[in-house]
């Protein structure tokens, strides 16, 4: 049997694999990129990009009616949306981003370096493709991504279940839909579908949404989004097919008939079928090999794992980091430990839901002070007509050092970056208050929360005026 | 003649005066607040707040038609805006903010501490009101604000000239308007009026708009906004009244007839009429007393100046700082020097125009490296349909330290705060690139500009992967 020899094999041409690739290529090592699925990354094909395109259209369609009366706009009852057009627009936009991803990566590689097939491990450094080609690699990067979870029991009516894999391929959308799972994806898509005019109900067995761990922020977010469509929280959903082709969805005391279910129950790492269980390495309960998140190395083998397959941090910039770390270490021959980024999670709902640094449930209540600000009275929020939300910032009670933040707020995605930079620089709340906050911006809402936090911490700024340094 | 004795007199109950007040009040000193105009601050009454309310309505009215075809929205031709309703809404919003400003300040003071009158100096520490009441104060804070400039020649047809003082008092708006002066106010209001459906032409004698000093950013902003309404740049405007009650506006080779002119030629400090010229202090060419911007003290007198009256930095947070510094020093009896904030200027146009830290024209081209990113290819910008703009970041060629930024870009107001915090913390471009940039946000546009800058600076991050720290 033919056996091809390379320095590095990269399994998967998604975001993580494509970030690993330049690290390997620049090292001068030989490599192959192996991917048996559709090229173009989860992010660009079915994730971040098409979802944001859909959200934007939905928001632009929904917005005029929501402000019309207050702002003196009439005629919004004549506005219509052409859903098939929207889906086609989203696909066009997606294709643009997929092209952008593939240009300068897969498209420029010599064909022999790209193997469009699935592969499995025979030995830690020996892979075999579906076509039986064997690749011997000094090191392997596993970047095989993830896929949406659809419970086994739902397979019987799979044609009525939509996941992110299917959503953007639809020609039209049904009239009613139950969104099951209200993490990032469920909330974003659920709100977008509702804004497009669908009857939406959102269901989650947790008592929170969007990964919020702070109960006050959760309450605020549930209140905000619960005004737009019903949220059934705290009970698992059961789905039954009906004779008329619809689905009955039941959760706790609630029950409803819908045309389709959008399943956003999380994503499963694509580590089954790789033959990992034959390699004698330790796997966790999801089948993911134990690895060091600072090196991405699996045990002390020349195997590295990155991106959604590692299940560490399923967001694009972290997949990129893991790909770079795995690629660098796979090519280097010796392993370097890298710092991981400060956690940052954004749900692009309206209001945005955001978590930065330490989450509320990771903090010690004894040593943590909390400052908060409701969005409602903030000038800019009022003007934008985005009055829902709450910002909570966490700091060390003694030193005043910023630790984290959870919020649901307009422009939360932007505020998140500011808080993150302050945490990364080890700033105290007092120091952060010494930056200017422009008027009238949403940053002023953060400023108010910071002022609340400052009042509670023991370490105060020197000088007679808190927010101004003396010369 | 009666002579009242206080420790501190604050001249002006605008933003600067109201920030000075708690500094004085908390010191335990006796004081009066003297204001002969309408209470409620320039910001809340005629500045930041009503303008932003108008901008938001105008944007929400304009937006659907601008995205309809691309997004599959129909019926936008039926949308109408009720301008008198809009103006009433803006006034209601303004009244809310004015109330917010006055609650906890003027409203809670004992009536004898508030003198609703204009006052002038008899001596540096002796003031006289219009009613002839004399106030002897150990120290005086001059926070008398500013007013729009209207050229003397236009007084003859003043009824056809609108300024920010008049705009929000209008019952309706004319069909056509020439906006003369394209700084912050002219651009914001001009674009809002255009979005509301007025025929707008914008005129400025400068070759730039919105205070941009970077020629490339200026070009991009002029291109973006010039697609919405004509911009006549580089020539002063001449205005002539017509027999039919309209105005002919001429600038260079251009000429047009309009119903009204919006005059946004800048603001004049309210320092005339205070009797400053009798005090034997040095005044600049605008009649503003020479003062130390770190203490706000005038010469070595117990006189302090703050806010628009000082003409230093006519933005709210700076007026607040000056008020606090002036108030603190007036009450303290001895003078403390404070650091001023890093400059931050935002025009809330679409795209936002922003200047942070050192402006382009303040930098030494020999020692400055520049990174730039066009907004057009940025994923989020594309999705938002906000493709115009350019971000330019400036850093020290040798050390990589961030110096400043000018941009016109969607979400520029938010990006500005992030860049500012990095500058305030003395960060290098390499260090800033070690924060995560979430996908897909406008922060990624900034990241791309920073990467361009990083390539040009001599000081590189240690470690094998630029954007990741080793452990």
Interface residues (C-beta under 8 A of the other chain):
Chain A: X23 X43 X48 X49 X52 X53 X56 X57 X60 X61 X63 X64 X67 X70 X71 X72 X73 X74 X75 X76 X78 X79 X80 X81 X82 X83 X85 X86 X89 X93 X96 X97 X100 X294 X315 X316 X317 X318 X321 X324 X325 X328 X332 X336 X337 X338 X339 X341 X342 X344 X346 X377 X379 X380 X382 X383 X384 X385 X411 X413 X414 X415 X416 X417 X418 X420 X421 X422 X424 X425 X427 X432 X434 X435 X436 X437 X438 X439 X440 X441 X442 X443 X463 X464 X465 X468 X469 X470 X471
Chain B: X23 X43 X48 X49 X52 X53 X56 X57 X60 X61 X63 X64 X67 X70 X71 X72 X73 X74 X75 X76 X78 X79 X80 X81 X82 X83 X85 X86 X89 X93 X96 X97 X100 X294 X315 X316 X317 X318 X321 X324 X325 X328 X332 X336 X337 X338 X339 X341 X342 X344 X346 X377 X379 X380 X382 X383 X384 X385 X411 X413 X414 X415 X416 X417 X418 X420 X421 X422 X424 X425 X427 X432 X434 X435 X436 X437 X438 X439 X440 X441 X442 X443 X463 X464 X465 X468 X469 X470 X471
